[in-house]
Amino acid sequence: MMAPDDPPEPFIPDIRDFYRRQSVLVLLTLFLASTLGLSFFGYIDPLTSLFVATVASLIALMLASLRSTQESETSTDLSFPARKTVRVNIMSSAQLVAAMPDPALLLDSSVTIQHHNTAAESLFGKSLDGRALEHVSRDPELITAVEDALTHGERRIARIAWRGDVERHLMATIAPLGAKSGRAADQVLITIRDLSEQHRVLEMRSDFIANASHELRTPLASVRGFIETLQGPARYDETARERFLGIMAAQAERMTRLIDDLLLLSRVEEKAYLAPTGKVDLDDVLADVVRTLLPIADERKISITPPRANRSTLVVGERDELFQVFQNLIENAVKYGRDGGSVTVTRTQPAPPPGQPSRVTITITDDGPGIAPEHLPRLTERFYRVNADQSRKIGGTGLGLAIVKHVLNRHKGELQIESQVGFGTTVRVTLPATI
């Protein structure tokens, strides 16, 4: 590794040159003194002595002049290198505000907007410059924080509850400009961050924990109550014991299904950003799902019509996860359909548009009671049920469609649910097909 260049050192005259010049001057002085002494005692002519002294003085002056010129050149070259002019582009206030990614507003001491960026226009609307802050946002916490920042010259933070078409949670940071702490500021810069997504995730996590706890608490309380009953009044009651043990087994099975679905959902979420690499035959998966669900369908006298397997249809994915998807969807059609009804599974693979990848669609149709329109957008939410009592009665955990959504997201698939009360429900799953 090369060492960085050292800065040039200032010019320091060589001590040897100094002594050399002093020696020349001393020798010339001695030479002149000797010449004058010889002339005084009559050994040489006075005119000759004057001539020699003059020539020696000229030689000394020439040497001194030549040395001074060399020192000047050396000092210029080494001691004081040529300075380079560096041009610094200073951004204006408007350019600085415009460069910020989050919504930003620059206000003067009268709380009037001087500059704003495009993100602020998307949030508050256009034509912001020259308007008072209170005409743009009437949030009392924001206005109070701006006034405090201008008065005291200290940074403030305000939380804004945005109530527009969609409720949003914003956090504004108000930074004073041109003032020291404790003194009034000339300007303040407001930057706003949207925390809606973080707030939504926190709410979902809280709801998830609350719902999971509630789902587990009910069967646990039931099992505990029956155990206490069997240990007490029903200890010797054979009839009650058999009935209570059957209920306890059903509740234990319900808790097992719930825990299994929770673990499955957790595993699917962990692999959400890992693209599957295997190849799966959809017709083979659907045939296995139908065979698995035939006993449940026979109990309710529901017929299941699988797709016609004219040729194999391959998709990129994981077989176990896709099996879970179609098992949940077809099982829902069987459990929530009408007694003696039918469930039809079809597969279509239309020719793709030019330049687009091929896709295959699996359609599952039942002739059950249908679902009201207000429930359709929320069907894939965790623990959401159209009819909670019916769902628990037939063993539903409220997580089936949430698992379906996450698996399809990982497989770059799509889920569409259409339903009409009294005429059944249609579910379509679209997946990219292999070439």
N, C-alpha and C positions, 0 to 999 in steps of 0.2 A: 504494500500500500504506500503510495507516495505521500510524503508529508506536505502539508499546505505551505504555500509560499510565505516566507517571513516578510513582514513589512520592512521597507527600506530604512536603514539606520541613518541618522543625520551625519553629515560630513564632519570628521574630526581630523585636523591636520596631523600628519605623521611627525612624531617627535624627532625622528632622524632628520627630516627636512629642516626642522627648526634649528637643530644644532649645526646642520651643514651651512645654513645661511649665516648663523652667528660666527662660525669659523671663518667664512669668507670675509665678513666685515672686520673681524679681529686681524686677519692677515693683511688686509688692505691698510688698516690703521697703522699696523707695525711698519708696513712698507713705506707709507707716507712719512711716518715719524723718522724712519731711518734716512730717507731721502733728505728731509729737512735738516737732520743732524749733520749729515755729510756736507750739505751746502753751507751750514753755519761754520763748520770747521775748515772750509775751503777745499775739501777734497773733490767736489764737483761744482760745475758752474751754476749759479742761481737760476739762469734761464732754463737750463736743462732740468733742474729740480722742479721748477714750476710746470714745465711741459709734462714731466712724468706724473706729477700729482694730478694734473687735469685729466690725463688719459685714464689713470686709475679710477678717478671719481666717475667718469663716464661709463667705464666698464661696470662699476658697482651699481650705478643707476640702471643700466641695461639689464643686469642680472635680476635686480629686484623687480623691475617692471615685468620681465618675462615670467618670473615665479608667481607674481600677483595675477597675471593673466591666466596661468595654468590653474591656480587655486580657484579663480572665478569660474572657469569652465567646469572644473571638477565639482564645485559646489552646486552649479546649476544643473549638472547631469545627475548627481547622486543625492544631494541633500534635499532638493525640492523638486520631486518629479512633477510632471505636468498634471494638473488637476483635470479630472473628467467631469463634465456637466451631466448630472443625473436629473432627468425630468420626472417628476412625481405627479401622476394624475389624481387629483382630489375629486371624489364623487360629490355631487351636489346632494342636498337633502332629498330632492325628488327622486334622483337616481338610486339613492340608498334605500328609500322606502319601496321603490318599484322592484328592487332586486330581492326583496324578502319573499320567501315561499308562503308564509302564513299571512292572513289578513293583517295589514298594518296601516295605522293612521298617525300622522304627525300633526299635533295641535299646538297653537300658540298660547300665550298667557291668558287670552280671553276665551279659551276653550273652543276655538274655531278651527276647523280642519283646514290645514294648509296643503297637505299632500296625502295621497293614498295609493294603494296598488290595486292590481286587477282582482286579487283574492278578496280584498275588502269590498269591491263592487259586487262580487258574487254573493257576498253575505248581506250587505246593507243596501245594495242597489247603486245605480250610477249617480253622477252629478253630486259628489260628496264635497269637493273642494269649496271652501267659503261658507259652509253650513256649520251651525253650532252643533256640538256633540249631542245635546239634548233633543235636537230635531232628528237625529239619526237613530239614537238608542235612548230609551227612557229608563233603562235599568238603573235603579237608585244606587246599587252597590258600585257600578262602574263610574257613575258621575261623581259619587263621593270620593272614590279612590283617585280619580283624576284631579279633583280639587285639592286633595291632601298632597299629592305628588307635586303640584305646582306651588303650593304654599310652603311645604317643608323641604322640598328638594330631595325626597326619599322615594325609593321604588315601592310600588304598591301592587297588590294582586287582587283581582276581583273575579268572582264566579258569576257567569251570566246564564240565566235560565232562558233559553231561546224558545219561544212558543210561536212557531210558524206552522207551515203545513206539516212538518215533522218536528217533534220535540228534540232539541239538541242541547248538549251540555258544553259550554264554552268557558275557557279560562283566559282572562286578559291580564297581561303584564304591562304596567305603566311605569316607564323609565323616564325620569327627568333629564333634560339636556341643558348644558350651560350653567350649572349651579353646583355648589358644594352642599354636602349634607347639612340640613338645618337652615338653608337659605332658599329664597324663592327662586323658581326656575323660569326660564324664558319660554321653553318648549317642553313638551312631553311626547314620547313615542309609545304608542299603544300597539302591542302585538297580541294576536288572539289565536289560541290553539283550540281545535275541536276535539273534545274528549268524549264525544258521543259513543264511539265504538268501544272505548275502554269501559265506559259506564255500562254499556249494553252487555259486554262480556261479564262484568262483575255481577250484574243482575241475573244473567243466565246461570252463573255459577251458584249464586245464592238460591235461586229457584230450584236448581238441580239438586242441591244438597237438601233443601227443605222437602222437595217431592220424594227424593229417595228415602229420606228418613221417615216420611209419612207412609210410604208404601211398605216399608219394612216394619214400622211400628204396629200397624194393624194386625198382620198375621202373628207377630210376636206376642202381642197382647192376647190374642185369641188362644194361642198355644199355651201361654202361661196360665190363663184362666182355666182352661180345661185340665191342665196338670194339677192345679190347686183343687179343682173339683174332684178329680180322681183320687187325690190324696186324702180328701175329706169325706163329704157326704156320699159320693158315688164309689167309694172304695170297694164295696162288696156288691155293687149293682152291675151284673154282667151285661144287661141290655144297654145301660148308659155308657158302660166302658167301651163297648164295641162301637157305639155311635160316636162317642167323643174321640176315640182313637182314629176313626175314619176322617173326622173333620180335621184333627191335628195333622194327619198325613197330607191332606189336601193343602193345608196352610203351609206346611213345610215344603211341599212341592212348589207352591206359589213363590215362596222366598227363594227357592233354588233357581226357578226360571228368572226371577228378577235379578239375582246376582249374576247369573250366566249372561243375561243381556247387558248388564252394566259392564262386565268384563269384556264382552265382545265389542261393545261400543267404544270402550277405552282403547282396545287394540286397534280398531279401525281408525280412530282419531290419531293414534301415534304414527300410523303409516300413511297419513293423508297425503304427504308430499313425496311418497315413494311410488313411482309409477310401476304398475305390474308388468311383468315380462313374459309370463307364460301364455300358452294358447289353449283356449277352452272351446269345446264343441257345445254350443248352446242347446242343440237338440238332445244331446245326451244328458245335459244337466236338467232340462225340463222333464224328460222322461223319468229320471230318478225322483224329482220332486213330486210328480204326479203319483208314482208308486208309493211314496212315503205317506202321502195325504189321503190315499184311497180309503183306509179304515175310518178316518174322521168323516169323510164325505159319505160313506155308506151308512153311518149312524144317522145322518140327517137325510138320507135318500137323495143326495145331490150328485149329479153326474158331472164328471170332469172330462172335457174333450181336449186332448193334447194336440199340438200342431202336427201337420203332416210333414214327415221327414223325407222330403224328396232328395235332398242332398245336405251334406254337412255344412253348418255355418260356424266358422271359427271367429272368435274374438280374442283380443289380447286381455288377459286378466288372470285372476286367481280363482280356481274352481270352487273352493270352499266358500269364499265370499259371495260369488255369484249364486251359488246354491242357496245361501242364506237369504239373498235378495228375493229370489223367486219363490222360495218356501214361505217367507213372510207374506208376500203379496197374494199368492194363491190360497194360503191358509186363511188370510183375512176374508177373501171372497167366499170361502166355504163357511167360516164361522159366522160371518155377519150376513150371509145370504139367507134366502127363505128356504124353509123345509121343502124338499121335493123339487128344488130349483136346479139350475145348471150353471156351470162355469166353463167358459170357452177360452182356450189359449191359442192364439194365432201368431205366426211369424211372417214378417214381410221384409223384403230387402230390395227396394226400388233402385233403379239405376241412378247413380249419383250425377249431379251436374258436372260439366267439364271442369277439371282441375280440383274437384272436391273429393275427399275420401269416401269410401263406401260405408254405409251405416245400416244396421239391422234393427228392426223394431219388434218387440214382443208385446202383444196386446192381451190383457186379461179382462174379460167381461163377465159380469154376473147379472142376474135378474132379481137382486134383492131389493130391500126397501129404499136404497139410495141414501145420499147424504145431502143435507141442506147446504146451500151455497156459502153461508157465512163460516162454515167449518173448514172448507176446502183449503184456504191459505195456511191454516195452522196444523194440518194433519201431520206434518213431519217434525213438529216440535216435540221435545222430550216430555213424556208423561201426559201429552194432550190426548183426551178421549172425547169422542162425540157423546157417548153414553158411558159414564164411568162405572155404574153398577153392572151393566151388561158386560162390559169389558172384563171386569174383575171376575164375574160369574163364569165366563168362558175361558179364563186363564190368561187374559191379555196383560202385558206389563206396561203398555204405553210407550215402549221404546222401539217397536218393530219398524215403523216408517222412518224414525230417526236413523236407525242403522242402515236402512235402504238408501237414504239420502247420502250418507257419508261414504258408503261403498261406491255408489254411482259417481260421486264427485271424484273419488280416487281413480275410477276407471274412465273418466271423461265421458260419462253417460248423462242422460237426461231422464227426468221423471215427470210425467203429466198425469193428473187425476181429474177425471170428468165424472159428474154424477148428477142425477135428477131424481128428486124424491118420488118414489113409487115406480121408477123405471130402471133401477140398478146403477151400477158404477162401472166405469171403464178406466183401467190403468194402463199407461203405455210406458215402456222402458226402451230407450234408444241407446245403442252402444256402437262404437266404431268397429267395423268388421275388418279382418285381415285380408290382404290381397291374395 
